[in-house]
Amino acid sequence: MWILDWPYMLGTWLAVRLGADNPSAARSILGWWFEIPYLISIATFGIQILRARARRQNAMSFGMPAATVIPVSSESAAGAPPAWYADPRGIASWRWWDGRTWTEFTS
């Protein structure tokens, strides 16, 4: 549990070193002042990991490996096999390339 507690403990230790009583409101406030940004950063990192996993699973559900190089324009897609690619118009996440043109099918 110390992985989550150490910023709070550091803040309270600093408060006591700077002259706050033990216990005191100043000690608690400084502890939380250190703890809250730490917890927010952990939550943000966790959300980014979950979103990356969802993108990979979404790509795999279309039968497309997550690390595929994706053409982004009609010119660069010429000669590419029919498949789901990133939407060059940016309207949707994916658009079907039929081997000649972009179709209306999106996801």
C-alpha positions as CSV (number, residue, x, y, z in Angstrom):
1,M,0.0,0.0,0.0
2,W,3.0,2.3,0.4
3,I,3.0,2.8,-3.4
4,L,-0.2,4.8,-3.1
5,D,0.7,6.4,0.3
6,W,4.2,7.7,-0.1
7,P,3.3,11.2,-1.5
8,Y,0.9,11.8,1.4
9,M,3.6,10.6,3.8
10,L,6.2,12.8,2.2
11,G,3.9,15.9,2.4
12,T,3.1,15.3,6.1
13,W,6.8,14.7,6.9
14,L,7.6,18.0,5.2
15,A,4.9,19.8,7.1
16,V,6.2,18.6,10.4
17,R,9.8,19.5,9.4
18,L,8.5,23.0,8.5
19,G,6.9,23.4,11.9
20,A,3.4,22.1,11.7
21,D,2.0,20.3,14.8
22,N,1.5,16.6,14.8
23,P,-1.5,16.1,14.2
24,S,-2.7,19.3,12.5
25,A,-4.8,20.6,9.6
26,A,-1.7,22.0,7.9
27,R,0.0,18.6,8.0
28,S,-3.1,16.9,6.5
29,I,-3.5,19.6,3.8
30,L,0.1,19.4,2.7
31,G,-0.1,15.6,2.6
32,W,-3.1,15.7,0.4
33,W,-1.5,18.4,-1.7
34,F,1.2,15.9,-2.6
35,E,-1.2,12.9,-2.9
36,I,-3.9,14.2,-5.2
37,P,-1.8,15.0,-8.3
38,Y,-0.1,11.6,-7.8
39,L,-3.4,9.8,-7.8
40,I,-4.6,11.7,-10.8
41,S,-1.5,10.8,-12.8
42,I,-2.0,7.1,-11.9
43,A,-5.6,7.2,-13.0
44,T,-4.7,9.0,-16.3
45,F,-2.0,6.5,-17.0
46,G,-4.4,3.6,-16.4
47,I,-7.0,5.2,-18.7
48,Q,-4.4,5.5,-21.4
49,I,-3.5,1.8,-21.1
50,L,-7.2,0.8,-21.3
51,R,-7.8,2.9,-24.4
52,A,-4.7,1.5,-26.1
53,R,-5.9,-2.0,-25.4
54,A,-9.4,-1.2,-26.7
55,R,-7.8,0.2,-29.9
56,R,-5.8,-2.9,-30.4
57,Q,-8.8,-5.2,-29.8
58,N,-10.9,-3.0,-32.2
59,A,-8.2,-3.4,-34.9
60,M,-8.0,-7.1,-34.3
61,S,-11.8,-7.5,-34.6
62,F,-11.5,-6.1,-38.2
63,G,-8.8,-8.8,-38.9
64,M,-6.1,-6.1,-39.1
65,P,-3.0,-6.3,-36.9
66,A,-2.6,-3.2,-34.7
67,A,0.8,-2.3,-36.1
68,T,-0.3,-2.3,-39.8
69,V,1.0,0.7,-41.8
70,I,-2.2,2.4,-43.0
71,P,-2.5,4.6,-46.1
72,V,-4.1,7.9,-45.4
73,S,-5.0,9.2,-48.8
74,S,-6.4,7.8,-52.1
75,E,-3.0,8.5,-53.8
76,S,-1.1,6.4,-51.2
77,A,-3.8,3.8,-51.1
78,A,-3.6,3.0,-54.8
79,G,-2.6,-0.6,-55.2
80,A,-3.4,-1.4,-51.5
81,P,-5.5,-4.5,-51.0
82,P,-9.2,-4.1,-49.9
83,A,-9.3,-3.7,-46.1
84,W,-10.2,-1.4,-43.3
85,Y,-7.9,1.6,-43.0
86,A,-7.9,4.9,-41.1
87,D,-10.5,7.2,-42.5
88,P,-8.5,9.8,-44.6
89,R,-11.3,12.3,-44.2
90,G,-11.2,12.0,-40.4
91,I,-15.0,11.5,-40.2
92,A,-14.8,8.0,-38.7
93,S,-12.0,5.9,-37.1
94,W,-12.0,3.4,-40.0
95,R,-13.2,3.4,-43.6
96,W,-13.3,0.4,-46.1
97,W,-11.0,0.7,-49.1
98,D,-12.3,-1.6,-51.8
99,G,-9.0,-1.6,-53.7
100,R,-10.0,1.3,-56.0
101,T,-11.9,3.9,-53.9
102,W,-13.0,4.7,-50.4
103,T,-16.5,3.4,-49.7
104,E,-19.3,4.8,-47.5
105,F,-18.7,2.0,-45.0
106,T,-17.2,3.3,-41.8
107,S,-16.8,2.3,-38.2
